[in-house]
Amino acid sequence: MTTQTEVPQRRGTPQDSGSTPVISVRRLWKVFGPKADQVPDSEELCGLTRRELMDRTGCTAAVRDVHFDVSPGEVFVVMGLSGSGKSTLVRCLTRLIEPTAGEIVFEGEDIRKADAARLRELRRRKFSMVFQHFGLLPHRRVVDNVAFGLEIRGMGRTDRVKRAQEVVELVGLAGYENSYPDQLSGGMQQRVGLARALAGDPDVLFFDEPFSALDPLIRRDMQNEVIRLHHEVGKTMVFITHDLSEALKLGDRILIMRDGKMVQCGTGDELVGAPADDYVREFVKDVPRGDVLTLRWIMRPAEDGDELDGPELGPDVVVKEATRVVLSADKPVKVVENGELLGIVGDEEILGVVAGREGGA
Ligand SMILES: Nc1ncnc2c1ncn2[C@@H]1O[C@H](COP(=O)(O)OP(=O)(O)OP(=O)(O)O)[C@@H](O)[C@H]1O
């Protein structure tokens, strides 16, 4: 039996692709094991598979030559199967794990050069993490868990309780301020985790498989919660998951990893419409294509004889949302961007998606 991957509606992409990246990663390596730092510099060792490298040197290359940029306000998802290097990669970004080689620039600052004091400062003020195992302090009430980071920063009690109260309300936990973690369900505990991460008003939120331990309905609620919060607070987010539907739902862009290497980095429609290889193709094969592909992927050039006075839609409209307009129009829909006619879409193209005939995967 094949299961269809659920793909809820993606929201609009907020990132401004022309802006300076918040995080910029170049040639990043993390190798565990003896003489790890020799690996990235050795053409011969770099060419080995993970298994061969382990057999030859006893080293595991968890992250291999990864590069990407994260734009301000973007939700950037790192996706891959267990052991593909997601957690190691994201922990390298905040130097919870020391990278072996490569460059990580955060808001213009070379993170690899930061000393211990600067790293502490960055972790307190600029980064926040939300983990799968919520990491709440059991003997502290919700409000004091949320205020914990502010306390460490030295904020006075009145101010930190006021701020904690605001974020408790923001994540929908008003009324539970005085509860203890073990009095809350898993989903609610993770809301406390979210509130705690937001309390210090960080520049980037890192999520390490935060919802993996939650049951599917709660998980869906929490995904929607992240989308809502993202709309409200507009934070840059880096989100690890092994779940494609979660990646497609949350991610403006998705980096797919395999064996420590990046296989493809792109928007959901790029991964589905133009998978980089068979590995990605296999990943995305059960995605309902009409939910992800946009008109850009299915339009055809206008030809002589096409009637060009039909309705207009933009190229980034998702096929599912365009279906009604296209099928009810008696002329092809024009795909127009900045006044320029890019192509047309008629019943044929829409039905092609339904039948899985359009190009790409
Ligand atoms: N401290 C370590 N020492 C040696 N090898 C490690 C260490 N941490 C991770 N690895 C190895 O690095 C590889 C990547 O691990 P990582 O935990 O980053 O993957 P992941 O994609 O996050 O997997 P999961 O979803 O299971 O957490 C794995 O082969 C893992 O065994």
The ligand as an SDF file (V2000), in Angstrom:
LIG
                    3D

 31 33  0  0  0  0  0  0  0  0999 V2000
   29.9760   12.3620   18.9670 N   0  0  0  0  0  0  0  0  0  0  0  0
   30.0120   11.5530   17.9060 C   0  0  0  0  0  0  0  0  0  0  0  0
   31.0300   10.7170   17.6960 N   0  0  0  0  0  0  0  0  0  0  0  0
   31.1000    9.9110   16.6220 C   0  0  0  0  0  0  0  0  0  0  0  0
   30.1590    9.8710   15.6580 N   0  0  0  0  0  0  0  0  0  0  0  0
   29.1030   10.6990   15.7980 C   0  0  0  0  0  0  0  0  0  0  0  0
   28.9730   11.5730   16.9200 C   0  0  0  0  0  0  0  0  0  0  0  0
   27.8150   12.2820   16.7780 N   0  0  0  0  0  0  0  0  0  0  0  0
   27.2550   11.8450   15.6260 C   0  0  0  0  0  0  0  0  0  0  0  0
   28.0230   10.9080   15.0350 N   0  0  0  0  0  0  0  0  0  0  0  0
   27.7480   10.2260   13.7680 C   0  0  0  0  0  0  0  0  0  0  0  0
   27.5510   11.2080   12.7870 O   0  0  0  0  0  0  0  0  0  0  0  0
   26.5350   10.8050   11.8810 C   0  0  0  0  0  0  0  0  0  0  0  0
   25.4660   11.8700   11.8070 C   0  0  0  0  0  0  0  0  0  0  0  0
   24.7780   11.9250   13.0430 O   0  0  0  0  0  0  0  0  0  0  0  0
   23.6240   12.9820   13.3330 P   0  0  0  0  0  0  0  0  0  0  0  0
   23.1290   12.7060   14.7170 O   0  0  0  0  0  0  0  0  0  0  0  0
   24.0930   14.3260   13.0060 O   0  0  0  0  0  0  0  0  0  0  0  0
   22.5270   12.5500   12.2640 O   0  0  0  0  0  0  0  0  0  0  0  0
   20.9900   12.9360   12.2150 P   0  0  0  0  0  0  0  0  0  0  0  0
   20.6510   13.0820   10.7730 O   0  0  0  0  0  0  0  0  0  0  0  0
   20.7310   14.1140   13.0950 O   0  0  0  0  0  0  0  0  0  0  0  0
   20.3190   11.6350   12.7860 O   0  0  0  0  0  0  0  0  0  0  0  0
   19.1220   11.4670   13.8280 P   0  0  0  0  0  0  0  0  0  0  0  0
   17.8880   11.9550   13.1080 O   0  0  0  0  0  0  0  0  0  0  0  0
   19.1010   10.0020   14.1050 O   0  0  0  0  0  0  0  0  0  0  0  0
   19.4770   12.3100   15.0180 O   0  0  0  0  0  0  0  0  0  0  0  0
   26.0330    9.4650   12.3760 C   0  0  0  0  0  0  0  0  0  0  0  0
   26.6870    8.4570   11.6400 O   0  0  0  0  0  0  0  0  0  0  0  0
   26.4460    9.4450   13.8160 C   0  0  0  0  0  0  0  0  0  0  0  0
   26.6660    8.1230   14.2510 O   0  0  0  0  0  0  0  0  0  0  0  0
  1  2  1  0
  2  3  1  0
  2  7  2  0
  3  4  2  0
  4  5  1  0
  5  6  2  0
  6  7  1  0
  6 10  1  0
  7  8  1  0
  8  9  2  0
  9 10  1  0
 10 11  1  0
 11 12  1  0
 11 30  1  0
 12 13  1  0
 13 14  1  0
 13 28  1  0
 14 15  1  0
 15 16  1  0
 16 17  2  0
 16 18  1  0
 16 19  1  0
 19 20  1  0
 20 21  2  0
 20 22  1  0
 20 23  1  0
 23 24  1  0
 24 25  2  0
 24 26  1  0
 24 27  1  0
 28 29  1  0
 28 30  1  0
 30 31  1  0
M  END
$$$$
